Amino acid sequence: MKKFEIVKKNDDFNDIINTGKYLKSRYYNIYYKDVNSLYPKFGIAVSKKFGSAVERNKVKRQLRSLIDHYKNMFPNGKNYIIMIRKGVKDATYSIMEQDFVQLLKKGFFNEKN
């Protein structure tokens, strides 16, 4: 992800989570909200209950890789917060990828952009 594609402010995170729509799967919760932007922005959230900093950072790196690979599946003009659920800890990268793609197909290909 490029720097301009990242949601960083705590207020933006809270706004998207509290007032936006969401999709849920076994491993991820994706919250999204419409904004006036030409490209999507992403934020990643992992709870401290997930594990040590090493485990949290590893899972965030893997998720950033998935986002970069499947960025074209996200509609433009929205901000996204992707929360990682605790079950990801036991999953392999390929299982994470399958769940991520299924969630995107289920959620964003069914709605009109």
C-alpha positions as CSV (number, residue, x, y, z in Angstrom):
1,M,0.0,0.0,0.0
2,K,1.1,3.5,-0.8
3,K,1.2,6.2,1.9
4,F,-1.8,8.1,0.4
5,E,-3.9,4.9,0.5
6,I,-3.8,4.5,4.3
7,V,-6.4,5.7,6.9
8,K,-4.4,6.7,10.0
9,K,-6.4,9.1,12.1
10,N,-8.2,7.6,15.1
11,D,-11.3,9.8,14.4
12,D,-11.5,8.4,10.9
13,F,-11.3,4.8,12.2
14,N,-14.0,5.5,14.7
15,D,-16.2,7.3,12.2
16,I,-16.0,4.4,9.6
17,I,-16.6,1.7,12.3
18,N,-19.5,3.5,14.0
19,T,-21.4,4.9,11.0
20,G,-20.3,2.8,8.0
21,K,-21.5,-0.5,6.6
22,Y,-19.8,-3.8,7.2
23,L,-19.1,-7.3,6.0
24,K,-18.1,-10.2,8.2
25,S,-16.4,-13.5,7.7
26,R,-14.7,-16.0,9.8
27,Y,-11.4,-14.2,9.8
28,Y,-12.2,-10.5,8.9
29,N,-14.6,-7.7,9.6
30,I,-14.5,-5.1,6.8
31,Y,-16.1,-1.7,7.6
32,Y,-16.5,0.8,4.8
33,K,-17.9,4.2,4.2
34,D,-18.4,6.3,1.1
35,V,-16.1,9.3,0.8
36,N,-15.3,11.8,-2.0
37,S,-12.1,10.2,-3.2
38,L,-10.8,8.8,-6.5
39,Y,-9.1,5.8,-4.9
40,P,-9.9,3.6,-1.9
41,K,-8.1,4.0,1.5
42,F,-7.4,1.2,3.9
43,G,-6.9,0.9,7.6
44,I,-5.9,-2.3,9.5
45,A,-6.8,-3.1,13.1
46,V,-5.6,-5.9,15.2
47,S,-6.5,-6.2,18.9
48,K,-3.7,-6.6,21.5
49,K,-5.6,-9.6,22.7
50,F,-4.6,-11.3,19.4
51,G,-1.1,-12.0,20.6
52,S,2.4,-10.5,20.8
53,A,3.6,-7.6,18.7
54,V,5.4,-10.1,16.5
55,E,2.3,-12.1,15.8
56,R,0.2,-8.9,15.2
57,N,2.8,-7.4,12.8
58,K,3.1,-10.7,10.8
59,V,-0.7,-10.9,10.3
60,K,-0.8,-7.2,9.3
61,R,2.0,-7.8,6.7
62,Q,0.1,-10.7,5.3
63,L,-3.1,-8.6,5.1
64,R,-1.3,-5.7,3.4
65,S,-0.1,-8.2,0.8
66,L,-3.6,-9.4,0.2
67,I,-4.9,-5.9,-0.1
68,D,-2.2,-5.0,-2.7
69,H,-2.9,-8.1,-4.7
70,Y,-6.7,-7.7,-4.7
71,K,-7.0,-3.9,-4.7
72,N,-8.9,-3.9,-7.9
73,M,-11.8,-5.7,-6.3
74,F,-12.4,-2.8,-3.9
75,P,-14.8,-0.1,-5.2
76,N,-13.3,3.4,-5.5
77,G,-14.6,6.3,-3.4
78,K,-14.7,4.4,-0.1
79,N,-12.6,4.1,3.0
80,Y,-12.1,0.6,4.5
81,I,-11.2,-0.6,8.0
82,I,-10.2,-4.2,8.0
83,M,-10.3,-5.8,11.5
84,I,-8.5,-9.1,11.9
85,R,-10.3,-11.7,14.0
86,K,-8.5,-14.1,16.4
87,G,-9.2,-17.2,14.2
88,V,-6.6,-16.0,11.7
89,K,-3.8,-17.1,14.1
90,D,-4.3,-20.7,13.3
91,A,-4.9,-20.2,9.5
92,T,-2.3,-20.5,6.8
93,Y,-1.8,-17.7,4.2
94,S,-3.7,-19.6,1.5
95,I,-6.7,-20.0,3.8
96,M,-6.6,-16.4,4.7
97,E,-6.5,-15.5,1.1
98,Q,-9.5,-17.7,0.2
99,D,-11.6,-16.2,3.0
100,F,-10.6,-12.7,2.0
101,V,-11.5,-13.2,-1.7
102,Q,-14.8,-14.9,-0.8
103,L,-15.7,-12.0,1.5
104,L,-14.9,-9.4,-1.2
105,K,-16.9,-11.3,-3.9
106,K,-19.9,-11.8,-1.6
107,G,-19.9,-8.1,-0.5
108,F,-18.8,-5.9,-3.3
109,F,-19.8,-7.7,-6.4
110,N,-23.5,-7.9,-5.2
111,E,-23.8,-4.1,-4.6
112,K,-24.0,-1.5,-7.4
113,N,-21.1,1.0,-7.4
